[in-house]
Amino acid sequence: MEGPFNNKALFLGPKSENYDFFRKMLLFLMDDHAEWRRYFHPDDAPIVTEEEKGQKDFLDTLQQTREALVDLAGQLQESSTPWFSPRYLGHMTTDTLMAANLGYMLTILYNPNNCAYEGSPATTALEIQVGRQLASLMGYDPQRAWGHITSGGTIANYEAIWLARNLASIPSAVHACHPELVAGLDEWQLMNQTTAEILDLIDRVKEAGVFEEVRQHTIRGKGMAGANLGAVIVPQSKHYSWTKAADIFGIGQDNLYFVPVKDDYRMDVQALKTLIDSLIAQRKPILAVIAVAGTTEEGAVDEIDKIVRLRDRYAKEGVAFYLHIDAAYGGYVRTLFLDEDHRFLPFETLDSEQKETGENGNVWLSKEVYEAYRAMAHADSITVDPHKMGYVPYAAGAIVAADRRIIDVISYFAAYVFDRSDDNPMLLGSYILEGSKAGAAVAAVWMAHRVVPLNRSGYGQIIRASMEGASRFYHSMLNMSPIVANGRRFHVLPLTRPDINIIDYAFHEIGHPSLQKMNDLNQDLYERCSYKSGPLYTNEFITSKTALTKEEYGDTPLSFVRRFGIDASEWAREGSVTVLRSCVLTPYLVNNNTYETYWGTFLKAMEKAIAGTGR
Ligand SMILES: *Cc1c(COP(=O)(O)O)cnc(C)c1O
C-alpha cells in the first residue's frame, strides 16, 4: 500500500465487513441531527407529548411507517443487484464509498436545496468547492474555471451543448445590434471565433454596456429560426444523450455528424479531419466537437491530444469550434496521473512505479491513454460523473468549464462576481440547467473527495486497482482454454484491449460459421447472468451486454466478427454483434487469491450457462 489509506476500509464491503463502523456512524449522525433540532430554541415546548405517543392512533400511525419500510426492504432485497460483489461485473455501478453514503444520509435529514443559497448555505459552499476540485482534476485553473454538480452526465452534456450553442450565437448577435464591435469580420469569421475570442468579445460588449441587448439578439432571445449554427460532431461511440441534446437544443439530427471509430473503438481522428474539411468546403460552420474519455459501451478513450492539436491547427486557419470532452465515465481516471500537488506526472515515473508494484508490468496503461488524459486540460468543458468512477451514490454528475466567464451566456440573473475565495452564488439555479437539487448529493461528493483525494494516492489507488483487475480479466480470457459443453468446444474473445476498465467479449462455438448462432448464444448467456432471468440473488455471475450494430458503428465490428472465423457476408446479413460487457469497477480483483477465486467463479458460471443453453 502506498497511499494514506487502505481500500478495504473505504466500502461497507461485500460481506458487510465494515458494518460495525458504519452502524456507529449512522447512530452518531442520527444523534447529532436530533440534538440540532432540540437545541433550536430549547425552551419551545415539545409539540408531540409523551401522553400522545401512547395513544392508539399514534401507535398505529408509527406501525404504518414500519410496515411500509419492511415492505420496501423486502422489495429491494428480492430484486436488487448486488453491485458490491466481485461476482457483479456489469454496468457502470459498484459499491459506493462509506464516506459518501454517510454524508448523504446525514445531509438528507437537513434537506438542503442547492437551487438557492438561502436554502442551502452549507451545501452551496460545498458545491462550489467540489466544482473547483473537479476543475483542478481536469487540469484547469480552479480560480478561472467553473464547475458544479448536476443530476448526471446526461444533464452535464445538455449544459455543454447549451453553453456551446449560446456562445456561438454571440458574435452574429453583436453584429446585428452593434456592428462596430465586430467591425471587419465577415459572416464566416463571425461563425468561426474561438471560445476565448468570444469570451473577450463579451467583455467588450459588457464594457460598452450593451450585453443585455446583445443577449436578446442571440438564440435565447430570437429562437432557432434563422439561426445557422452548424454541425455538432460526435464519435459513433457516443452516449445517446447527445442525440437527445441535438433535439432538445434545436440543433437538429441533420446537423449531428458521426465520426467512425477504429478497431480500438476510439474516434478515428483522420476521419474527423476529413469530415471537418468537407464541412468547410460546404461553408458549413462547426459548432462543437465532442470527444469521449471512456465510451459507455467499450470504455474507449478518444485520442484527445490529437483532437486538441487538430482544433488548434484549424483555429489558425480561421475555422474554430467548441471542444467538449464527455468524461462522464472516465473522468476520475485522471487521478492516476496527478501527484499530491496536482502536477501531471511524467509517463516514465508511472511506468517505474508500476513495474515495482504491478503483477503484469504496465500492460493496463497505454501511452495513448495517458496522452489523452494529459490533453484534457485544453478542452473548453468536460462532463464527469461522481456517481460513476467517483464511487458515490446517485444522483451526482458534474460539468466543469475552463473559463467561468462562459456562464453569462446561459445565466438568467445578474452575472455573479467571483472575486473572493468564499464566493457563493445566491441563486445557483439561475446559472445552470437545473433548479431544485439535492444538497445531499453534493455533500456525498464532498465527503468522498475529503476522504479520498483526487490524486494518485487517493482515487488513483482505487481506480488503478480496478484497471489492473480489468487487465487480468482480459489476459485470462486471452489465455483461457476452450469450454467444452454438450460435446462442443466454445471459446471467448475480447473485443479490444481495455483502455481503462471495461471489457466487451463474446463466446462462440469454435469454427461455427453463423453469426446469428453466436449472437443467440451471447444473448442467452446474458439472460442467464442478469436480472432478465428474474431475481439474481443466487446468480453465480452477473454481467451486462450491448449490441454493436452496423447502423451505429458502420463496419468497424466486422474485424471482431472475423476473428471468430465468421464470414463478412454473415455480418452483412445480421448487421449486429452481441457482446457481454463487464465494467470492472471493483477494487478487489488485484490480490492473487481473490482474483483466482473470482476468475474461477466466472469460468464455472459460463460453463454452466453455455451447457444450459443447450446450444
Ligand atoms: C453514463 C454516461 C453518460 C450519461 O450519464 P448519466 O449520469 O447516466 O446521465 C454520458 N456519457 C457517457 C460517456 C457516459 O458513460
The ligand as a Gaussian input file, in Angstrom:
#p B3LYP/6-31G(d) Opt

LIG

0 1
 C      -23.054000       7.420000     -18.368000
 C      -22.662000       8.306000     -19.478000
 C      -23.400000       9.452000     -19.788000
 C      -24.695000       9.779000     -19.100000
 O      -24.544000       9.982000     -17.753000
 P      -25.771000       9.788000     -16.746000
 O      -25.122000      10.108000     -15.450000
 O      -26.205000       8.371000     -16.884000
 O      -26.826000      10.747000     -17.130000
 C      -22.922000      10.276000     -20.782000
 N      -21.800000       9.991000     -21.437000
 C      -21.056000       8.884000     -21.180000
 C      -19.806000       8.637000     -21.950000
 C      -21.479000       8.000000     -20.187000
 O      -20.754000       6.895000     -19.942000

